[in-house]
Amino acid sequence: MTDITIKITDRKGVEHQILAPTDMNMNVMELIRSYELAEEGTIGICGGMAMCASCQCYALNNVLKSKRNDDEEAMLSDAYHVKENSRLGCQIHITEELDGLALEIAPEQ
């Protein structure tokens, strides 16, 4: 089992340095929910299907190399608070390559 470190700034501006398992096929949205970094019922409303943008977050460094997929692009085109570095947490799968990733949870939709 390999855990990586991810820094996530919650919606109140508090930074959390958390350990994320790479062997559980988790995504960032699930990680945020498991650490209770967002109020219950405000993140992952669609269950991680890229259909609600409630898990939108901002990539704060260059660790995340993957680009938005088509579903992510479509959902973010209709979402609020979108920035150039916006991503859907449900579309970012936890892998060893993400060690050191820094994210900020976007405001509620």
N, C-alpha and C positions, 0 to 999 in steps of 0.2 A: 504494500500500500504506500502510495506517495501522496503526501499532502503538499499543497502550495500555499503561499501567502497572497491574499488579495486585500487591498485596502478599499473599503466602501464608505463613502460619506453619505449619511442618511439625510432625510428631508429636513432635519433640524440643524444640519451643519456639523454633526458630530462624526468624526472619522473613526472607523472600526477596522482594526487589522485582524483578519480572521484566517483560520486555516480551512482550506477547501480540499476535499478528497478528489483525487483524479480517477479513482477506480469504481465510482458509483454511477457513472453516466448522468451526472447532475448538470444543470445549467445555472446561470447566475440568478435567474428569478427564483429557482428553488433554493439556492443558497441564501438569498435575502430572506425568504420566508422561514427557512429553518433556523436562522439566527435572530428572527423577529426584529429585523432592522426597519421594517415599515409596519404601520398599523394594520392589523388584521383586516382583510377585506378590501385593501387598497392596492394590492399588487398581485399580479397573476390571476386576474378575474376570469380570463378565458381558459385558464388551466395550462397555459404555455403553448397555445396554438397560433400565436402571432396575429390575434384577431381583436386586441383591445388596447394595446400600447400602455397598459397600466404598469408594466415593468420597464418602461423606458428609463435608460440611464445614459450618462455621458462618460465616454472614455477619456480619462484625464492624462494618459501617457500613451506611448507608442508600442506598448506590449501587445495589444490586440492587433493582429495582422489580417484577420479575415475581413472581408467586405460584407456589406448588407446583402442578404439574398432578396429575391423578387418579392416574397411575401412581406418581409421586413420593410422594404422600400414602400410598398403599397400602404401598409399600415401607418408608417411614419408620415406619409404624404398627407394624411388626414388628422394627424395627432396635434396636440398643443405642446408648446414649450420645446419644439424640435430645434436642434442645433446641428451644425455640421458634424459634430462628434456623437450624435445620438445613435443609440443602439437599443434593441429590445433584449432585455436580459434573458428571455426564454430562448433566444437564438444564439446565445454565447455558451457553448458547452465547455465545461471545466476540463482542461488538459494541462499537462506539465508545462506546455509552452506559455501558459498564462501566468506563471509565477511572477509576482511583482505588479500585476495589473492594478490600476487605480481607477475607480469608478465613483460617480456621484449619482444617486437616485434622483431622477427628475421629479418636479412637483406633480401632485396628483392631476389627473386629466380633468 
